[in-house]
C-alpha cells in the first residue's frame, strides 16, 4: 500500500524532526517536508510521534501447546497494539523447538497467523531438560538465538558444551539464569514484604550466581551471550564488569523491574513473575544500569496465563504477567516524563539496541520497509486489562494512570492496528 503520514514528529537517526513520511509499495520512499501529492491515503499526524516499530526479544506466544493462554495471532495483535513490529518467541512450548520437526508447527503458525515479524528461539537442550544438546546445527538457520528459557541450565558442563556449539554458528546464547539449588520453594523476592507477610522468598543469589558462572564460560568459549530479565543489583555489576573486560555480553530487563519494587506488592497473582520484583535498592541499580549502558534493552517477558491460573494469590498463581500493551506507556510515564531518561534513550532501548543485537526488525529510514508505530504522547488514560488484545489479563499496572497511546502500527506498509477513533 501507498500512504503519506503528514505533520509528524519522526524519529530519524536518533533525533526527532517535524516531517512527512512517504510510503510506496510498503517501503519508506521519502522523509521530508515536501507537500504531499497524488491520490494515496493521507494521515494527518497533527503532532503525533512516529517511531520505528518496537522490538521485543522476550515474548511468550504460547503456541504450540498452550493455546488457552495465548496464540500467535492474539499475541502478535497485542504486540501491534503496543507498537511492536518484531518479537522473538520463547521456546518453552509443547513441543519444545529442539529440532526442526518440533519447530515446524510454530513456523507454520507464524506464516499463517502472525501480523508482525516473529522469529523463534531454539532450545539449548532437548525438552529444556538440561541433559542432552538440542539439534542446534539444523535449527541455527531458522531461529534468532538459543535459550532454555524458563529453566536455568543447571549443569556446568552442559552449558559449556552448549556455548561451544552455538559459538560455532556465531549465534547468541540467551540465558534464563536461575540456580535451582537456591530457590527453597520461594515465589516472591526474599525481602521485607515476604518477611512481613509470611511468604517464602527467592534470594537474589539464585539469579546472579548463575550469571557469574556463565560469564566464566563465556570467557572460555567467546560465545555471544545475552542475559534475560535481570532483576538484581549484583547482576548489573557482574555484567558491567564483564563488558569492561571485553566479553561479548548484552542483557535485558523488564518494565516492572524498572518501575516497581517489592514495597508495591499486593496479595494478587498479577504481581507474581519470575524473576520476582526486587527491592528498591535493586530497582535503583537497574536504572543506573540503563543510564550507563550496562543494560542494553528492555523486553517485556510477556507471559500470559488463564484467569484461573492467575487468581490464586502470590503463593499459588502461575509465574508471569502480560506486558506488550503497557510497556511503552508505563516506561514513558515513569522514566521519560519524570526526567530519568530521554525519549530518544527509550527508543534506543526498545528498538535500536535489540535490532542491532538480534538482527530483527527494521530502521525508520528511506529504503526500508515501513514498519513503524504512531503514538499520542499527550493522551492520558487508566490501564484497563479488559481493553487488551492479548488473551492474558494479569498485569501489575492495572489501574495505573499513564500517558502515551498507540494510534497506529504498520508492518511492511500494512496497517496491522489502528485506533478506531
C-alpha positions as CSV (number, residue, x, y, z in Angstrom):
1,X,0.0,0.0,0.0
2,X,0.9,3.6,-0.5
3,X,0.4,6.1,2.3
4,X,1.6,9.5,3.4
5,X,1.9,10.5,7.1
6,X,2.0,14.3,7.4
7,X,2.9,16.8,10.2
8,X,4.6,14.1,12.3
9,X,7.4,14.1,14.8
10,X,9.5,11.5,13.2
11,X,12.4,9.6,14.8
12,X,15.2,9.7,12.3
13,X,18.8,8.7,13.0
14,X,18.5,9.2,16.7
15,X,16.6,12.5,16.6
16,X,13.1,13.8,16.2
17,X,12.3,16.0,13.2
18,X,9.0,17.5,12.0
19,X,8.4,15.9,8.7
20,X,6.2,13.9,6.3
21,X,6.7,10.2,5.7
22,X,6.0,8.9,2.2
23,X,5.3,5.2,1.8
24,X,5.3,3.5,-1.6
25,X,4.6,-0.2,-2.0
26,X,5.3,-0.8,1.6
27,X,8.7,0.9,1.6
28,X,9.6,4.3,3.1
29,X,10.3,6.3,-0.1
30,X,10.9,9.7,1.4
31,X,11.1,11.5,4.7
32,X,10.8,15.2,4.0
33,X,8.7,18.4,4.4
34,X,7.7,18.2,0.7
35,X,4.0,18.8,0.2
36,X,2.0,15.6,-0.4
37,X,0.9,14.9,-4.0
38,X,-1.0,12.1,-5.5
39,X,-4.1,10.1,-4.7
40,X,-2.9,7.7,-1.9
41,X,-4.4,7.9,1.6
42,X,-3.0,10.7,3.7
43,X,-2.9,10.5,7.5
44,X,-2.5,13.9,9.2
45,X,-0.5,13.1,12.3
46,X,-1.1,16.6,13.7
47,X,1.9,16.5,16.1
48,X,1.8,12.8,16.9
49,X,5.1,10.9,17.1
50,X,6.2,8.3,14.6
51,X,8.7,5.7,16.0
52,X,10.3,2.8,14.4
53,X,8.4,-0.3,15.3
54,X,9.4,-1.6,18.8
55,X,11.3,-4.9,19.1
56,X,10.8,-7.3,22.0
57,X,13.3,-10.1,22.3
58,X,11.5,-11.9,25.1
59,X,7.8,-12.8,24.4
60,X,5.8,-15.9,25.2
61,X,3.3,-16.6,22.4
62,X,2.3,-20.0,23.9
63,X,1.8,-21.7,20.5
64,X,2.1,-24.6,20.0
65,X,1.0,-26.3,23.2
66,X,-0.8,-23.7,25.3
67,X,-3.5,-22.2,23.1
68,X,-5.7,-21.5,26.1
69,X,-3.2,-18.9,27.3
70,X,-2.3,-17.2,24.0
71,X,-1.9,-17.8,20.3
72,X,0.5,-16.4,17.8
73,X,-2.5,-14.5,16.3
74,X,-3.6,-12.9,19.6
75,X,-0.1,-12.3,20.8
76,X,1.0,-10.5,17.7
77,X,-2.2,-8.4,17.6
78,X,-1.4,-7.4,21.2
79,X,2.2,-6.6,20.1
80,X,0.9,-4.4,17.3
81,X,-1.5,-2.7,19.7
82,X,1.6,-1.8,21.8
83,X,3.6,-0.5,18.9
84,X,5.8,-3.6,18.3
85,X,6.6,-4.8,14.8
86,X,9.0,-7.6,15.7
87,X,9.3,-10.1,18.5
88,X,11.3,-13.2,19.5
89,X,9.1,-16.0,20.7
90,X,10.4,-18.0,23.6
91,X,10.8,-21.8,23.4
92,X,9.0,-23.2,26.5
93,X,6.3,-24.7,24.3
94,X,4.9,-28.2,23.6
95,X,6.7,-29.5,21.6
96,X,9.8,-27.6,22.6
97,X,11.7,-26.4,19.4
98,X,14.7,-28.6,20.0
99,X,14.7,-30.0,16.4
100,X,13.3,-29.0,13.0
101,X,10.4,-31.4,13.3
102,X,9.3,-29.7,16.6
103,X,10.0,-26.2,15.3
104,X,8.0,-26.5,12.1
105,X,4.5,-26.3,13.8
106,X,5.5,-22.9,15.2
107,X,6.9,-21.7,11.9
108,X,3.7,-22.7,10.1
109,X,1.5,-20.8,12.6
110,X,3.8,-17.8,12.3
111,X,3.5,-17.9,8.5
112,X,-0.3,-18.3,8.6
113,X,-1.4,-16.1,11.5
114,X,1.2,-13.6,12.7
115,X,0.6,-9.9,11.8
116,X,4.1,-8.8,12.6
117,X,7.6,-10.3,12.4
118,X,8.1,-13.3,14.7
119,X,11.4,-15.1,15.0
120,X,11.5,-18.1,17.3
121,X,14.2,-19.2,19.7
122,X,15.6,-22.7,19.6
123,X,16.3,-24.6,22.8
124,X,19.7,-25.3,24.1
125,X,18.8,-28.8,25.2
126,X,16.2,-31.4,24.3
127,X,13.0,-30.6,26.1
128,X,14.7,-27.9,28.0
129,X,15.7,-30.7,30.4
130,X,19.4,-29.7,30.5
131,X,20.7,-33.2,29.8
132,X,21.3,-33.5,26.0
133,X,22.0,-30.9,23.4
134,X,19.2,-29.9,21.1
135,X,19.7,-30.2,17.3
136,X,21.5,-26.8,17.2
137,X,23.1,-27.4,13.8
138,X,19.7,-27.9,12.0
139,X,17.9,-25.2,14.0
140,X,20.5,-22.4,13.5
141,X,19.3,-21.0,10.2
142,X,15.7,-20.7,11.4
143,X,16.0,-19.2,14.9
144,X,17.1,-15.9,16.4
145,X,19.1,-17.4,19.2
146,X,19.2,-20.4,21.6
147,X,17.7,-20.5,25.1
148,X,16.3,-22.9,27.7
149,X,14.1,-20.0,28.9
150,X,12.1,-20.7,32.0
151,X,14.8,-23.0,33.3
152,X,18.4,-22.2,34.0
153,X,20.8,-24.8,32.6
154,X,22.0,-26.3,35.9
155,X,24.9,-28.4,34.8
156,X,28.1,-26.5,34.2
157,X,29.5,-29.0,31.6
158,X,26.2,-29.0,29.6
159,X,26.2,-25.2,29.5
160,X,29.8,-25.2,28.4
161,X,29.0,-27.7,25.6
162,X,26.0,-25.7,24.5
163,X,28.0,-22.5,24.4
164,X,30.8,-24.1,22.3
165,X,28.2,-25.5,19.8
166,X,26.3,-22.2,19.5
167,X,29.5,-20.2,19.2
168,X,30.4,-22.3,16.1
169,X,27.3,-20.7,14.4
170,X,28.3,-17.2,15.6
171,X,24.9,-17.0,17.4
172,X,23.6,-16.0,20.8
173,X,23.0,-18.0,23.9
174,X,20.2,-16.2,25.8
175,X,20.3,-17.4,29.4
176,X,17.5,-17.6,31.9
177,X,19.8,-17.5,35.0
178,X,18.4,-19.4,37.9
179,X,20.2,-21.7,40.3
180,X,17.5,-24.2,41.4
181,X,19.5,-25.2,44.5
182,X,19.0,-21.7,45.9
183,X,15.2,-21.4,45.4
184,X,13.9,-23.3,48.5
185,X,10.3,-23.1,47.3
186,X,10.3,-19.3,47.1
187,X,7.9,-17.4,44.9
188,X,8.4,-13.7,45.6
189,X,11.6,-11.7,46.4
190,X,13.2,-12.6,49.7
191,X,12.8,-9.1,51.2
192,X,10.8,-7.0,53.6
193,X,7.4,-7.8,52.0
194,X,8.0,-11.5,52.1
195,X,9.1,-11.4,55.7
196,X,6.2,-9.2,56.8
197,X,3.5,-11.2,55.1
198,X,4.9,-14.7,55.8
199,X,5.8,-15.6,52.2
200,X,8.7,-17.8,51.1
201,X,11.3,-15.7,49.3
202,X,13.6,-16.1,46.3
203,X,17.0,-14.9,47.1
204,X,18.9,-12.6,44.7
205,X,21.8,-15.1,44.7
206,X,19.7,-17.6,42.8
207,X,20.0,-15.2,39.8
208,X,23.4,-13.6,40.0
209,X,25.3,-16.7,41.0
210,X,24.4,-18.4,37.7
211,X,25.3,-15.3,35.7
212,X,28.7,-15.4,37.5
213,X,29.1,-19.0,36.4
214,X,28.1,-18.3,32.8
215,X,30.4,-15.3,32.5
216,X,33.4,-17.6,33.2
217,X,32.2,-20.0,30.5
218,X,31.7,-17.0,28.1
219,X,35.3,-16.1,28.7
220,X,36.4,-19.6,27.9
221,X,34.2,-20.0,24.7
222,X,33.9,-16.5,23.3
223,X,30.2,-17.1,22.7
224,X,27.8,-14.2,22.2
225,X,25.9,-14.1,25.5
226,X,22.7,-12.4,26.4
227,X,21.2,-12.4,29.9
228,X,17.4,-12.5,30.1
229,X,15.3,-10.3,32.5
230,X,17.9,-9.3,35.1
231,X,16.5,-8.1,38.3
232,X,19.2,-7.7,40.9
233,X,21.9,-5.2,41.7
234,X,24.6,-7.9,41.7
235,X,23.6,-9.0,38.2
236,X,24.0,-5.4,37.0
237,X,27.5,-5.2,38.5
238,X,28.6,-8.5,37.1
239,X,27.5,-7.6,33.6
240,X,29.1,-4.2,33.9
241,X,32.4,-5.8,34.8
242,X,32.1,-8.4,32.0
243,X,31.6,-5.6,29.4
244,X,34.6,-3.7,30.9
245,X,36.6,-6.9,30.4
246,X,35.7,-7.1,26.8
247,X,33.3,-10.0,26.8
248,X,30.6,-10.2,24.2
249,X,27.7,-9.7,26.6
250,X,24.3,-8.0,26.5
251,X,21.3,-8.1,28.8
252,X,17.7,-7.0,29.2
253,X,15.4,-6.0,32.0
254,X,11.7,-5.5,32.0
255,X,9.4,-2.6,32.7
256,X,8.2,-3.9,36.1
257,X,11.7,-4.2,37.5
258,X,12.5,-0.6,36.5
259,X,9.3,1.0,37.8
260,X,8.4,-1.1,40.8
261,X,9.9,-2.6,43.9
262,X,8.7,-5.2,46.5
263,X,7.2,-2.5,48.7
264,X,4.5,-2.2,46.0
265,X,3.4,-5.8,46.0
266,X,-0.2,-6.8,46.7
267,X,-1.7,-10.2,47.6
268,X,-2.6,-10.8,44.0
269,X,-1.3,-13.1,41.3
270,X,-0.8,-10.2,38.9
271,X,2.3,-9.3,41.0
272,X,3.9,-12.7,40.5
273,X,6.6,-13.3,37.9
274,X,10.0,-14.9,37.6
275,X,12.3,-13.4,38.5
276,X,10.3,-11.5,41.1
277,X,10.0,-7.8,41.6
278,X,13.0,-7.0,43.8
279,X,13.9,-4.3,46.4
280,X,14.1,-0.6,46.0
281,X,17.9,-0.9,46.0
282,X,17.8,-3.4,43.1
283,X,15.4,-1.1,41.2
284,X,17.8,1.8,41.7
285,X,20.7,-0.3,40.4
286,X,18.8,-1.3,37.3
287,X,18.0,2.3,36.5
288,X,21.7,3.1,36.9
289,X,22.4,0.2,34.5
290,X,20.1,1.7,32.0
291,X,21.8,5.1,32.3
292,X,25.4,3.9,31.9
293,X,24.7,1.4,29.1
294,X,25.2,-1.8,31.2
295,X,21.6,-2.8,30.4
296,X,21.2,-2.8,26.6
297,X,17.5,-3.3,26.1
298,X,14.0,-3.5,27.7
299,X,12.0,-6.7,27.0
300,X,8.5,-7.4,28.4
301,X,8.8,-11.1,29.2
302,X,5.1,-11.1,28.1
303,X,3.8,-14.3,29.7
304,X,0.0,-14.7,29.5
305,X,-1.9,-17.2,31.6
306,X,-5.5,-18.0,32.1
307,X,-7.6,-16.1,34.6
308,X,-7.9,-19.2,36.7
309,X,-4.1,-19.7,36.8
310,X,-3.6,-16.1,38.0
311,X,-6.4,-16.0,40.6
312,X,-4.7,-18.0,43.3
313,X,-2.7,-15.2,45.1
314,X,1.0,-14.8,45.3
315,X,1.8,-18.3,46.5
316,X,-0.2,-20.5,44.2
317,X,-0.7,-18.4,41.0
318,X,1.4,-19.2,37.9
319,X,4.5,-17.1,37.4
320,X,4.2,-14.5,34.6
321,X,2.4,-11.3,33.6
322,X,1.5,-9.7,30.3
323,X,3.3,-6.6,29.1
324,X,3.2,-5.9,25.3
325,X,0.4,-3.4,25.5
326,X,1.6,-1.5,28.6
327,X,5.4,-1.3,28.1
328,X,5.8,1.9,26.3
329,X,3.2,4.0,28.1
330,X,4.5,2.8,31.5
331,X,8.1,3.5,30.7
332,X,7.3,6.8,29.1
333,X,5.3,7.9,32.1
334,X,7.6,6.7,34.8
335,X,11.0,7.2,33.2
336,X,10.8,9.8,30.4
337,X,8.2,12.2,31.9
338,X,9.9,12.1,35.2
339,X,13.2,13.0,33.6
340,X,15.0,9.7,34.4
341,X,15.9,9.1,30.7
342,X,15.2,10.8,27.4
343,X,12.6,9.7,24.9
344,X,15.5,9.1,22.5
345,X,17.1,6.7,25.0
346,X,13.8,4.8,25.4
347,X,13.6,4.3,21.6
348,X,17.2,3.0,21.8
349,X,16.3,0.5,24.5
350,X,13.1,-0.6,22.8
351,X,14.2,-0.6,19.1
352,X,17.8,0.2,18.2
353,X,19.7,-2.0,20.6
354,X,17.6,-5.1,20.2
355,X,17.7,-4.7,16.4
356,X,21.4,-4.4,16.4
357,X,22.0,-7.4,18.7
358,X,19.4,-9.8,17.4
359,X,19.2,-8.7,13.8
360,X,15.4,-8.4,13.6
361,X,13.2,-5.5,12.8
362,X,14.0,-2.6,10.5
363,X,15.1,1.0,11.0
364,X,12.9,4.0,10.2
365,X,14.9,5.0,7.1
366,X,14.3,5.7,3.4
367,X,14.5,2.4,1.5
368,X,13.4,0.3,4.5
369,X,10.1,-1.5,4.9
370,X,7.5,0.8,6.6
371,X,7.4,-1.0,10.0
372,X,6.6,1.8,12.4
373,X,4.2,2.9,15.1
374,X,2.4,6.2,15.8
375,X,1.9,7.4,19.4
376,X,-0.1,10.3,21.0
377,X,2.2,11.2,23.9
378,X,-0.3,13.6,25.4
379,X,-3.1,11.0,25.8
380,X,-3.7,10.2,29.4
381,X,-5.7,7.1,30.4
382,X,-6.0,4.4,33.0
383,X,-4.7,0.9,32.2
384,X,-7.7,-1.4,31.9
385,X,-6.8,-5.1,31.0
386,X,-10.3,-5.6,29.5
387,X,-9.1,-3.4,26.6
388,X,-6.1,-5.7,25.9
389,X,-5.9,-7.8,22.7
390,X,-3.8,-10.5,24.4
391,X,-5.7,-13.3,26.0
392,X,-3.9,-12.7,29.3
393,X,-5.2,-10.1,31.7
394,X,-2.7,-10.2,34.6
395,X,-0.6,-7.0,34.8
396,X,0.8,-5.3,37.9
397,X,0.0,-2.0,36.2
398,X,-3.8,-2.4,36.3
399,X,-5.4,0.9,37.3
400,X,-2.2,3.0,36.7
401,X,-2.7,6.3,35.0
402,X,-0.3,6.6,32.1
403,X,0.5,8.9,29.2
404,X,1.1,7.6,25.7
405,X,-1.5,5.9,23.5
406,X,-0.7,3.9,20.4
407,X,-2.8,5.2,17.5
408,X,-1.5,3.1,14.6
409,X,1.1,0.4,13.8
410,X,2.3,-0.6,10.4
411,X,4.3,-3.7,9.4
412,X,5.9,-3.6,6.0
413,X,3.5,-0.9,4.9
414,X,0.4,-2.8,6.1
415,X,-1.7,-1.3,8.8
416,X,-1.9,-4.0,11.4
417,X,-3.5,-2.0,14.1
418,X,-5.3,1.4,14.1
419,X,-7.3,3.2,16.8
420,X,-10.8,3.4,15.5
421,X,-11.1,6.9,16.9
